[in-house]
Amino acid sequence: MKYQVQETRHRVTMLTIGTLGSLLAVSIVGNCITGSLAWHFATTQKTITTPMLFDRSFTSDATQGDANLNFMLVRSFISLRLSVTPETVDAQHEALLRYVPAEVRPEMKKALAIESQYIKKYGVSSIFRITEESLDPRTGDITVSGTLSASTTNGSLKLDLPDVNKAYRLSLHYVDGLIRLTAFPEVQPPQSASKQPQG
């Protein structure tokens, strides 16, 4: 009798341990599947955003944004650099430099400082009107051309300066949700832009 009770206890204990082991294995597999699905959805989830002052939306995820995002960023960066007054130029250029990586910041900071000094010295107010945007499919760089209109003030006298056709090439990267502006040089305007009427 004692032997049968002990054997029954061993059998119940083994059955309990086996059941608990099976439940643990199922739980581990379930957690792995749930974790991998959560990681997949977290890294591939698309977000549609329509920022203020823009009339179109863009789609982005954790690693990249679409072409609309790049064109909106280009318009913002162009405005920060070129649509300035002597009072706003330093703050706008400082805001622009926040998106420039440390390795290329000194060169761009030097170029912006020269522009800022000229604008403040001569009291120049300018606005850049974009007439053409083009994407280089090989590099992803965006070239923007348009008309730079400027005026200068000397006390109460305001002088309008002649409009100038200019073009800029912007190299943008969207890495892990961070925007990086790695190049913003002035380039030769395309022939089509230089033939457009100024306005």
C-alpha positions in Angstrom: 0.0 0.0 0.0 2.8 2.4 1.0 4.6 1.5 -2.3 1.5 2.3 -4.4 1.0 5.7 -2.7 4.7 6.6 -3.3 4.5 5.5 -6.9 1.3 7.6 -7.4 3.0 10.6 -5.9 6.0 10.2 -8.2 3.7 9.9 -11.2 1.7 13.1 -10.2 5.0 15.0 -9.6 6.4 13.9 -13.0 3.1 14.8 -14.7 3.1 18.2 -13.0 6.7 18.9 -13.9 6.1 17.8 -17.5 3.0 20.1 -17.7 4.9 23.0 -16.3 7.8 22.4 -18.6 5.4 22.3 -21.6 3.7 25.5 -20.5 7.2 27.2 -20.1 8.2 26.1 -23.6 4.9 27.4 -25.1 5.4 30.7 -23.1 8.9 31.1 -24.4 7.9 30.5 -28.0 4.9 32.9 -27.6 7.1 35.6 -26.2 9.6 35.2 -29.0 6.9 35.5 -31.7 5.3 38.4 -29.9 8.7 40.2 -29.5 9.7 39.7 -33.1 6.3 40.9 -34.4 6.5 44.0 -32.1 10.0 44.7 -33.4 8.9 44.3 -37.0 5.9 46.6 -36.6 7.9 49.2 -34.6 10.5 49.5 -37.3 8.2 49.4 -40.3 5.2 51.4 -39.1 4.5 54.3 -41.5 3.4 57.7 -40.2 1.6 60.2 -42.3 2.2 63.8 -41.3 1.0 67.1 -42.7 3.2 69.9 -41.2 2.0 73.4 -40.7 2.5 75.8 -43.6 2.6 72.9 -46.1 -0.2 71.7 -48.4 0.8 68.1 -48.7 1.6 65.2 -46.4 4.7 63.0 -46.2 5.1 59.4 -45.1 8.0 58.3 -42.8 9.1 55.3 -40.7 11.9 54.8 -38.3 14.5 54.6 -41.0 13.4 56.8 -43.9 11.0 59.3 -45.3 9.5 59.7 -48.8 10.3 62.2 -51.5 7.6 64.7 -50.2 9.5 64.8 -46.9 12.8 65.7 -48.7 11.2 68.4 -50.7 9.5 69.9 -47.6 12.9 69.9 -45.8 14.6 71.5 -48.7 12.0 74.3 -48.8 12.5 74.9 -45.0 16.3 74.9 -45.3 16.2 77.3 -48.2 13.9 79.6 -46.3 16.2 79.5 -43.2 19.3 80.4 -45.2 18.0 82.8 -47.9 14.7 84.5 -46.7 16.4 86.6 -44.1 16.7 90.1 -42.7 19.5 91.7 -40.7 17.5 91.0 -37.5 16.7 87.3 -38.2 19.7 86.1 -40.1 21.7 84.9 -37.0 18.8 83.0 -35.5 17.9 81.4 -38.8 21.4 80.3 -39.6 21.8 78.9 -36.1 18.6 76.9 -36.6 19.9 75.6 -39.9 23.2 74.5 -38.4 21.4 72.2 -35.9 20.8 69.8 -38.8 24.4 69.8 -40.0 26.6 66.9 -38.7 29.7 67.8 -36.7 32.1 66.7 -39.4 30.8 69.2 -42.0 29.6 71.9 -39.6 32.8 74.1 -39.6 32.8 74.6 -43.4 29.1 75.4 -43.5 29.4 77.7 -40.4 32.1 79.7 -42.1 30.0 80.2 -45.3 27.0 81.2 -43.3 29.0 83.6 -41.2 30.2 85.4 -44.3 26.7 85.7 -45.6 25.4 86.9 -42.2 28.2 89.6 -41.9 27.3 90.9 -45.4 23.6 91.0 -44.7 24.0 92.9 -41.4 26.7 95.3 -42.7 24.6 96.4 -45.7 21.1 96.0 -44.1 20.0 93.5 -46.8 16.6 91.8 -46.6 16.1 88.9 -49.0 13.5 86.4 -50.1 14.1 83.3 -52.3 11.3 82.2 -54.6 11.7 78.6 -55.8 10.9 78.1 -59.4 12.3 74.6 -60.0 13.2 71.5 -57.9 14.9 68.4 -59.3 16.0 65.2 -57.7 19.2 63.4 -58.7 18.2 59.7 -58.6 21.9 58.6 -58.3 22.8 60.5 -55.2 19.4 61.6 -53.8 20.5 65.2 -53.8 17.9 67.9 -54.6 18.8 70.9 -56.7 16.6 74.0 -56.2 16.7 77.0 -58.5 14.8 80.2 -58.2 14.9 84.0 -57.9 16.6 85.8 -55.0 15.0 89.2 -54.5 16.7 91.6 -52.1 16.5 95.2 -50.9 18.7 97.3 -48.7 17.9 100.0 -46.3 19.9 103.0 -45.4 18.0 104.9 -42.7 14.6 105.7 -44.2 15.7 105.0 -47.7 14.9 101.6 -49.2 16.7 100.4 -52.3 15.5 97.4 -54.3 18.4 95.3 -55.6 18.1 93.5 -59.0 16.7 90.0 -58.8 19.2 87.2 -59.3 18.7 83.6 -60.5 20.4 81.2 -58.2 20.5 77.5 -57.6 21.5 75.4 -54.6 22.2 71.6 -54.2 21.1 70.1 -50.9 22.3 66.7 -49.7 19.8 65.4 -47.1 19.9 62.1 -45.2 17.1 60.8 -42.9 18.8 58.3 -40.5 17.0 56.7 -37.6 14.5 59.5 -37.5 17.2 62.2 -37.5 17.5 64.7 -40.3 21.1 65.4 -41.5 22.0 68.2 -44.0 25.5 67.3 -45.2 25.9 69.8 -48.1 24.3 73.1 -49.2 26.5 74.6 -51.9 25.5 77.1 -54.5 25.6 75.7 -58.0 25.1 76.9 -61.6 21.4 77.5 -62.3 20.0 75.3 -65.0 19.5 76.9 -68.4 15.7 76.7 -68.1 15.8 78.6 -64.8 18.0 81.4 -66.2 15.6 82.0 -69.1 12.6 82.4 -66.9 11.2 85.9 -66.5 12.2 87.5 -63.2 9.4 88.6 -60.9 
